[in-house]
Amino acid sequence: MPIGAIEDKRARGDFKEFRDSFSDTPRKADYIWTTIARVLSVAKDRGRISVNVCERGGRLYESDRSEIVWSAEDIRAFCGVASVELQAALPLALWTGQRQGDLLRLTWKDYDGTYIRMRQSKGRGNKGRRRVTIPVGPPLKAALDAALKEERSAVTILVNSFGRPWTEDGFRTSWDKAFKKTSLKDLHFHDLRGTAVTRLALSNCSVPEIASITGHSMKTVQEILDAHYLGGRLELAESAIKKLSEVYG
C-alpha cells in the first residue's frame, strides 16, 4: 500500500476486515491487529506517516480470569509433577505477588535475609515502574535460606536445571510442559499474582497493605478484589458470618 492509502481513514476498515478473517482464532486475530498497529506506530513516530489508522482497535478475544485462583490442592498437584527448579518459583510468586518476568530477574543481591528489594519492570513510564520492598515471610525465608546454602553459579534466585538463569521463553515452556502432566484446567502462572492478592485479603490485609507488597496501585488492588480474583469470595463470606455470629450469635 502506498503511504497515502495507509493514512486514508478507509484503510482502517481494510485492516479490520483482514483481522476479522481470523475470527475463528480470536487470539491470533488480536495479535495480527496489534502487530499492524505497532508497525504503524513506529512509522508515525519516525515521521513516515501522520496518522495511525489502527490505534485503539478493540479485541476479539476476551479472557475472563474472574474467580480463578490457585487453591492449595492445585499447588500440590502441580508440585507433584514439576521439577525442583519450577517449584521454587511458587513461594516467590505467592509471597510477593510479582510478575513472572520480575521474579525471573530477581538476584540474590535483591534479598538481604529480611527483605526483597526490587524495581518492577512494567508500568506506565518510569513513574509506573515502582520500587517495592517486600518483607520476607517465614515460609519464603526458609526456602530462600535453604537455597543460599547450595553452591550456585547464577546470580539469579530462580535457575533452570543447569543452574543458569531462566529465559522467559524457557521458563514458560518448562512450566507449560509440567502443567500438562496434571489434570488441572485453565490455570496460568499469572494467576498466582491474583492468588497472592486474594490470600492477603483473606488474611485481613487492607488494600494499602496489599498494594505495598505487590506494587499495584490501591485502585488496581481494589479492582482485582472486586472483579478479577474473587476465588476467595466464599471464604470471605464465611469469615464475615463467623464474625457476625461472635457478636450477635
C-alpha positions as CSV (number, residue, x, y, z in Angstrom):
1,M,0.0,0.0,0.0
2,P,1.3,3.5,-0.8
3,I,1.7,5.9,2.1
4,G,-1.4,7.9,1.1
5,A,-3.5,4.8,1.2
6,I,-2.2,3.7,4.6
7,E,-3.1,7.1,6.0
8,D,-6.6,7.1,4.5
9,K,-9.2,6.5,7.2
10,R,-10.9,3.9,5.0
11,A,-7.8,1.7,5.3
12,R,-8.9,1.0,8.9
13,G,-11.8,-0.9,7.6
14,D,-9.5,-2.9,5.3
15,F,-7.2,-3.8,8.1
16,K,-10.1,-4.8,10.4
17,E,-11.5,-6.9,7.6
18,F,-8.2,-8.7,7.4
19,R,-8.1,-9.2,11.2
20,D,-11.7,-10.5,11.2
21,S,-10.8,-13.1,8.6
22,F,-9.0,-14.8,11.5
23,S,-12.0,-14.6,13.9
24,D,-12.1,-18.4,14.3
25,T,-8.8,-17.9,16.3
26,P,-9.5,-14.6,18.2
27,R,-6.2,-14.5,20.0
28,K,-4.3,-14.8,16.7
29,A,-6.6,-12.1,15.2
30,D,-5.8,-9.8,18.0
31,Y,-2.1,-10.5,17.7
32,I,-2.3,-9.6,14.0
33,W,-4.1,-6.3,14.7
34,T,-1.6,-5.5,17.5
35,T,1.3,-6.1,15.2
36,I,0.0,-3.9,12.4
37,A,-0.8,-1.2,14.9
38,R,2.7,-1.4,16.3
39,V,4.3,-1.2,12.8
40,L,2.2,1.9,12.0
41,S,3.0,3.4,15.4
42,V,6.7,3.2,14.7
43,A,6.1,4.7,11.2
44,K,4.2,7.6,12.8
45,D,6.9,8.1,15.4
46,R,9.6,8.2,12.6
47,G,7.6,10.7,10.6
48,R,6.8,8.4,7.7
49,I,3.0,8.7,8.3
50,S,1.0,11.3,10.1
51,V,-1.8,9.1,11.4
52,N,-2.1,5.5,12.7
53,V,-5.4,4.2,11.5
54,C,-5.1,1.1,13.7
55,E,-5.0,2.8,17.0
56,R,-7.4,1.6,19.7
57,G,-8.9,-1.3,17.7
58,G,-10.5,-3.3,20.4
59,R,-10.1,-7.0,20.9
60,L,-11.9,-10.1,19.7
61,Y,-10.6,-12.4,22.4
62,E,-11.9,-11.8,25.9
63,S,-10.4,-13.7,28.7
64,D,-12.4,-13.6,32.0
65,R,-10.0,-14.6,34.8
66,S,-12.5,-13.8,37.4
67,E,-12.6,-16.2,40.4
68,I,-9.6,-18.0,39.1
69,V,-7.0,-18.6,41.8
70,W,-4.7,-21.4,42.7
71,S,-6.0,-23.5,45.5
72,A,-3.8,-25.4,47.9
73,E,-4.9,-28.6,46.1
74,D,-3.9,-27.1,42.8
75,I,-0.4,-26.2,44.1
76,R,0.1,-29.7,45.5
77,A,-0.9,-31.2,42.2
78,F,1.5,-29.1,40.3
79,C,4.4,-29.7,42.7
80,G,3.7,-33.4,42.3
81,V,4.9,-33.3,38.7
82,A,7.1,-30.2,38.5
83,S,10.9,-30.0,38.8
84,V,12.5,-28.6,41.9
85,E,13.5,-25.6,39.8
86,L,9.9,-24.9,38.8
87,Q,8.6,-25.4,42.3
88,A,11.0,-22.8,43.6
89,A,9.0,-20.1,41.7
90,L,5.8,-20.9,43.6
91,P,6.6,-19.5,47.0
92,L,8.2,-16.5,45.4
93,A,5.1,-15.7,43.4
94,L,2.6,-16.5,46.3
95,W,4.5,-14.5,48.9
96,T,5.5,-11.5,46.8
97,G,2.7,-11.1,44.2
98,Q,5.1,-10.2,41.5
99,R,5.0,-10.8,37.7
100,Q,6.8,-13.8,36.2
101,G,9.4,-11.7,34.4
102,D,10.3,-9.8,37.6
103,L,10.7,-13.0,39.6
104,L,13.0,-14.5,37.0
105,R,15.2,-11.4,37.1
106,L,15.5,-11.4,40.9
107,T,19.1,-11.7,42.1
108,W,20.5,-12.8,45.4
109,K,21.6,-9.2,45.8
110,D,17.9,-8.2,46.0
111,Y,17.5,-10.4,49.1
112,D,19.2,-9.4,52.3
113,G,17.8,-12.1,54.6
114,T,14.9,-10.0,55.7
115,Y,13.6,-8.1,52.7
116,I,13.4,-8.4,48.9
117,R,14.0,-5.0,47.2
118,M,13.3,-4.6,43.6
119,R,12.1,-2.3,40.8
120,Q,9.2,-3.7,38.8
121,S,9.8,-3.9,35.1
122,K,6.3,-2.9,33.9
123,G,4.3,0.3,34.4
124,R,3.3,3.4,32.6
125,G,6.6,5.3,32.2
126,N,9.3,5.5,34.8
127,K,6.7,6.6,37.3
128,G,4.8,3.3,36.9
129,R,7.9,1.1,37.4
130,R,7.6,1.0,41.2
131,R,10.2,0.2,43.7
132,V,8.9,-2.3,46.2
133,T,10.4,-3.5,49.5
134,I,8.8,-6.8,50.5
135,P,9.3,-8.3,54.0
136,V,10.0,-12.0,53.5
137,G,7.6,-14.3,55.3
138,P,8.8,-17.3,57.2
139,P,8.0,-20.0,54.6
140,L,9.6,-18.0,51.8
141,K,12.6,-17.2,54.0
142,A,13.1,-20.8,54.8
143,A,13.1,-21.7,51.1
144,L,15.5,-18.9,50.2
145,D,17.9,-19.5,53.0
146,A,18.0,-23.2,52.1
147,A,18.8,-22.3,48.5
148,L,21.5,-20.0,49.7
149,K,23.3,-22.8,51.3
150,E,23.7,-24.5,48.0
151,E,26.6,-23.6,45.6
152,R,25.2,-21.6,42.8
153,S,27.0,-20.1,39.8
154,A,24.0,-18.0,38.7
155,V,23.3,-14.6,40.2
156,T,19.5,-15.0,39.9
157,I,17.4,-16.7,42.6
158,L,15.5,-18.8,40.1
159,V,17.6,-21.0,37.9
160,N,17.0,-23.8,35.4
161,S,18.2,-27.4,35.8
162,F,21.7,-26.4,34.5
163,G,22.0,-23.8,37.4
164,R,21.7,-20.9,34.9
165,P,19.2,-18.0,34.9
166,W,15.9,-18.8,33.1
167,T,15.0,-17.2,29.9
168,E,11.3,-16.2,29.9
169,D,10.6,-18.5,27.0
170,G,12.5,-21.3,28.6
171,F,10.6,-20.9,31.9
172,R,7.3,-20.6,30.1
173,T,7.9,-23.7,28.0
174,S,9.0,-25.8,31.0
175,W,6.1,-24.6,33.1
176,D,3.6,-25.5,30.4
177,K,5.1,-28.9,29.9
178,A,4.8,-29.7,33.7
179,F,1.3,-28.3,33.8
180,K,0.1,-30.5,31.0
181,K,1.1,-33.5,33.2
182,T,-1.5,-32.6,35.7
183,S,-5.3,-32.8,35.4
184,L,-5.6,-29.1,36.2
185,K,-7.5,-26.8,33.8
186,D,-7.3,-23.1,32.9
187,L,-4.7,-22.0,35.4
188,H,-1.8,-19.8,34.4
189,F,1.4,-18.6,36.2
190,H,-0.1,-15.1,36.0
191,D,-3.0,-16.3,38.2
192,L,-0.5,-16.7,41.1
193,R,-0.3,-12.9,41.3
194,G,-4.0,-12.6,41.7
195,T,-3.9,-15.5,44.2
196,A,-1.3,-13.6,46.2
197,V,-3.7,-10.6,46.4
198,T,-6.6,-12.8,47.4
199,R,-4.5,-14.6,50.1
200,L,-3.5,-11.3,51.5
201,A,-7.2,-10.1,51.5
202,L,-8.3,-13.3,53.2
203,S,-5.6,-12.7,55.9
204,N,-7.4,-9.4,56.7
205,C,-4.8,-7.2,55.0
206,S,-6.1,-3.8,54.0
207,V,-5.9,-2.5,50.4
208,P,-2.9,-0.2,51.2
209,E,-1.1,-3.1,52.8
210,I,-1.6,-5.3,49.8
211,A,-0.5,-2.6,47.4
212,S,2.7,-2.0,49.4
213,I,3.7,-5.6,48.7
214,T,2.5,-6.3,45.2
215,G,3.3,-2.8,43.8
216,H,-0.2,-2.4,42.4
217,S,-1.9,1.0,42.8
218,M,-4.6,0.9,45.5
219,K,-7.2,1.4,42.8
220,T,-5.9,-1.7,41.0
221,V,-5.9,-3.8,44.1
222,Q,-9.5,-2.9,44.8
223,E,-10.4,-3.7,41.2
224,I,-8.8,-7.1,41.5
225,L,-10.6,-7.8,44.7
226,D,-13.9,-6.6,43.2
227,A,-13.8,-8.1,39.8
228,H,-10.9,-10.4,38.8
229,Y,-9.7,-12.7,41.5
230,L,-12.6,-13.5,43.8
231,G,-11.9,-17.2,44.1
232,G,-11.9,-16.5,47.9
233,R,-15.3,-14.9,47.9
234,L,-16.8,-17.9,49.8
235,E,-14.1,-17.8,52.4
236,L,-14.6,-14.1,52.9
237,A,-18.3,-14.6,53.3
238,E,-17.8,-17.4,55.8
239,S,-15.4,-15.3,57.7
240,A,-17.9,-12.4,57.8
241,I,-20.7,-14.6,59.1
242,K,-18.4,-16.1,61.7
243,K,-17.5,-12.6,63.0
244,L,-21.2,-11.7,62.9
245,S,-22.1,-14.8,64.9
246,E,-19.5,-13.9,67.5
247,V,-21.2,-10.6,68.1
248,Y,-24.8,-11.4,67.7
249,G,-25.0,-15.2,67.9
